[in-house]
């Protein structure tokens, strides 16, 4: 098995016309982390922007960040019935 210089965790999600990928990397031999968020819209970002006009973008951003950070914070994902 190949030994890499970093640990990597990926989370992906799909919204109408939008694919989201969040990648978290932690270097094994140094005190460094990297988080990258990729958005891929089809047919375009402009079409997704029209979708956002009818939604609350701050609420959506908050939910995306909550979902992205929930594994590291030990929180259940949004919508999980086990929430207290």
Secondary structure, 3 states (H helix, E strand, C coil): CCCCCEEEEEEEEEECCEEEEEEEEEECCCCCEEEEEEEEECCCHHHHHHHHHCCCHHHHHHHHHHHHHHHHHCCCCCCCCCCC
